Structure formats: structure tokens, C-alpha cells
Amino acid sequence: MKAQLKSLDGAVVGDLVLPAVFEEAYRPDLIKRTVLALQSTRYQPHGAHPYAGIRTSAHSWGSGRGVSHVPRLKNGSRAARVPQAKGGREAHPPKVLKVLEEKVNKKEKKKALRSAIAATANEMLVRSRGHQFDCLLPVVVEDRLEGLQKTEDVAAALQTLGMYPDVQRSKDSRKVRPGRGKLRGRRFKQRKSILIVTSAEPLRAAMNLPGVDAVSVTSLNTELLAPGTQAGRLTIWTEAALKHLGGIQE
């Protein structure tokens, strides 16, 4: 499988042979499992204090008063400590010891990553995610892209490559989240746009563009390639980054 190598001005400067990973079969089931497992590592453990509702002065009155034997607070008659009484502790509260992280087999995780990488070259999958572009996939750019220092230079390069409309699509999609989530640190929702994969360091000049993510090839994971478990993200590869993909086989 071959791809065109493009310069920053959009001109084709040569052809190159893609790594075998781009011929991997599309496995949406494995991709979804892997992405959900990655997201589960960020879950916030929550639960009641182990002694909540137990540290109390309540004790039973015993027999002879014509009332139940539930523990009652001192200097009062309200029941406490037992879950079946009004004002008692919670019966089965959430516990911080619960294991929230999901596990995925190593071979399945690697296969899902290879499948997500191959999906970036599938035009039908990329367009089904809503991406807007006017170029052939996969998009491979010369290594000069990694040396850009200004956001305006990256934006100009995306314009000449025919991919900037997708950045504008992400910018226009920003809106206030419905519901209570807007009060909990996630006020806005915004569509994902281009993923830029470089060889060594992430392209910091691209990180301020709306919806754009920049990552080194060694930090690549399935969630970046398939946001929301849906594979086919619009991705830019540098020539040096492709050389590192040869090791992602088995």
C-alpha cells in the first residue's frame, strides 16, 4: 500500500510505501473495548466513609418498654446505626475499594491499536465521523512540519493540505452542554478534529487549534485514534512517524 508524500505547501514530493499495519482488518468491537478500558482508568473512586452511620452513641433500650429493640440515640428516642430504621445508616453504600478499571488482553489491545491506525486510511470511515477534507488518505507530510513554531504556520499548512475546513467545523460545534454537567467542570462540548502524529515531540504549535490533538507516535493510543469508540479520525502523519509504526505488529 502506497501513499503520497506532501510538502507544507500541499505539493506532492514523492511516494512512499506504508507500513504493513495499514493493512490490518477493521475490528470495531476490539476498538470499542479498548477505548472503554482506557476511559475506565480515569474514573473517580467514590463511596461512603467506612464508619459512616456507625460511630454513634446509639444503644438498645432492651425489653420492657413496648418498643422495638433497635439502637437509639442517647438523650432521645430516634433510632440509629441499623439500616432498616429511619435515620439509620445506608444498607449497601458505594465503596472506594470497588475495582472500576476494566482489563483488556495485551494481544487484543495491540490488535485494536493496529486496526485504529488502519482506519485512518479508510475514507469512508473518516467521512462517517463527520470530518471535512479535500485530500487523499492517508495524509503523510514531510518532516518540516515538526519544526513549525507558530500556530498560524500550522493553520496555513492545514489550509494548503485541504484539511482546515475540519478545524472550522470543530470551532463551530462548540456549545454549552445540557444538564448538570455544565456545573461540574465540563461546561462546553466540542467536536474532535485533526490528530497530528509526529516522531519525537508533540507539535505544540497545533495544540491551540480547535479540536486538534498533537501526539508523538510513541504515545499513540486507541482513544486518540477513535474518540468516542468510533474509528476513522482524520490524521496527519509525518514521514519520520511512519517509520516508527513498523514495530507495531505483534
N, C-alpha and C positions, 0 to 999 in steps of 0.2 A: 504494500500500500504506500502510495507516494503523496506528497503534499507540496504546495508552492511555498518557497521561502520569500518573504516580502521585506522590503526596507521600510523605514519610518515614513517615507512619502507615498507608500502604497504600491510602489513598483515591484514587479516580480524579478528577483535577482537570481533565482535558481530553483532547482527541485531537490528534494531530499527524501530518503526512504524512512518511513515512520517505523518506530519500534513495534515488535510483534504484539505488544499489549493493546494496540488499537484494533486488533482483530478478535478481541475477546467477545464472547457471546453476551447479549444483553440479559441480565438477571435482575429484574426489578424486585423480586422477592428478597434476594440477599441484600440488595442495596437498602431496602426499607428496614430490614432487621438491623443492619449495621448502623444506620443513621439514628434509629431509635435508641440503640445501645449507647452511642456516643452522647446523645442528649440526656440519657439517664444518669450519666456521671455528674451532671450539673444540678441534679435535684437537691433541694434544700431539706435535710433531715428535720423533722418537726415532731413534737409529741409533748405529752404532759410530763411534769416532774415525777420521778418515781414515787415520791411520798405525797403527791398532791391528794388532798382529801383524807389522808391517814393521820397526819400529825395534828391531832385534836384532843381535847380533854374529855371527849365523849366516853361514857361507860354505861352499861345497862343498869336499870333500876332493880332488876330481878323480879321475883314473883310477889304477889300480894297487892298490887296496885290496880289490877284490872286493865293493864295496857300491855302492848307487845314488849318483848324483851330486847328491842333494838337499842344500840348505844345512843345515849342522849347527852347533849352538851351540859356541862356543869352550870349551875345557876339558871337553868332553863329546861325546857322540855322538847326542844327541837331535836329530831334525830340527825345523826351524822355518821360518817365513816362507811356505812354499808350502802351498796349501790341501789338496793331496792327501796330506799326511803327517800322522801322529798328532802333535798338538801344534802344528800349523801354524795359519795364520790362517783365518778364516771365508771361504768362497768368495764368496758374494754377500750380504754383511750389509745390513740396512736402512740407508738413508742419509737424513740430515736434509734433503737437498736435494729429496727427493721432494715433489711437489705434492699435498697432501691436500685442498685446498679444491675443492669442486665448484662449477661455474658454472651459472647459470640465466639465460636471456634476460630482459631487463627487462620486456618485454610479458607474458611468462609469469608473472614474479614478481608483477606488478601484478594480473593476472587471478586468480592464486591467492589473493592477499590479498582481493580483492573477493568471491571465492567463499567464502572462510572467514568473512567478515563476514556474508554472506547466510545461511550455515549456522547462525548463532547464532539465527536466527528460525525455524528448522525444528524443530518439537517432536519429530518422530520421530528426527532425528539427535541432538538433545540428550539424549533419553532413552536412546538406544542407547549413549551413552557412560557410562551409569550414574548420571547426575545425578538428584537428587531435589528436586522443587519443586512448588509448588501455585499457579501463576500463569500468565498468558498471556504468550507470547513475541511479539516481543522485549520485554524489560523496560526501560522508559525512566523515569527518576526525575528529579524536579526538581533544580535546581542546588544546592539547600541541602545535598545530600549531600556536595558538595565541601568544605563548611565544617566538617564534623564533625572534632573533635579527639581524641576518645577511642574506644578500641576497643569499649567497652561500648555506646556510642551506635550504632556501625556494626552491631554484633551485634543490637541492638534493632530497627534499621531492617530488617535482613535477616529477622528474625523476623516482623515485620508484613507484609513483602512475600511471605512464604511460601517463602523460599529458605534459611532457616537449617538445615533438615534436611540439605542438601547439605554444609554445613560440618561438621556432626556426622558425616556419612558419611566425610568425609576424615579427621577426627580418629580415628575408629575403625579406619581402614585402616592406620594406622602400624604397621609391623612390621620386624623385623630382616631385612636382605637375606640370602639364602642365598649360600654360596660365599665366595670370597676377597675379593670386593668390599667386604665389611664391614670389612676391614682397610685399605682404601685411600681413606678419607675419604668414603665413601658407605654408612654403616652401615645407614641406615633407608630404607625405601620408603614412599611415601605418595601417595594419590590426589590428583589435581588437583580443585579445587573451583571457586569462582566467579571470574570475571575482571571487575574493575570498571574501566571506561574513563571517564576524566574529560577535561576540556577542556585544562587547562593543566598543573597539577602532579599527580603521582600521589597517591592518597588514602592517606597514610601511616598513618592510624588503622586501616586494614584489613589492613595487612601482617602483623600478628601472628596473624590468624585462620588456622586450619589449612587449607592448600591454597588459600588465596585469594591472587590476584595483583592488584595495582593498577598501572595504567599510564596515561599520558596518551595521547590519541588520536594525537599526532604520533609517538609511539614504538611504535605498534602494529605487530606483525608476525605472520606466518602461524603461527609456532611457538606464540605465546601463544594464538592463537585455535584452534589444532589441536594440542594436546600429543600427542606420540607419533604424529604424522601423521594423527590421527583428528579430523576436523572436527566442530563442533557443541558447542562449550564453552558452558556456562551463563554468560551475560554480562549485566552491568548497564551501561546507557548513561545518562549524564546528558544533559539536554536540550541543553546547550552543546556536548557532544562530538559529538552527531549533526550539528550544523551544520557541523562541520569535515569530515564524511565526503563532503560534496558534491564536494570536489576529487579524491577517489579514483575517477576514472573511467577515463581513458585515459592 
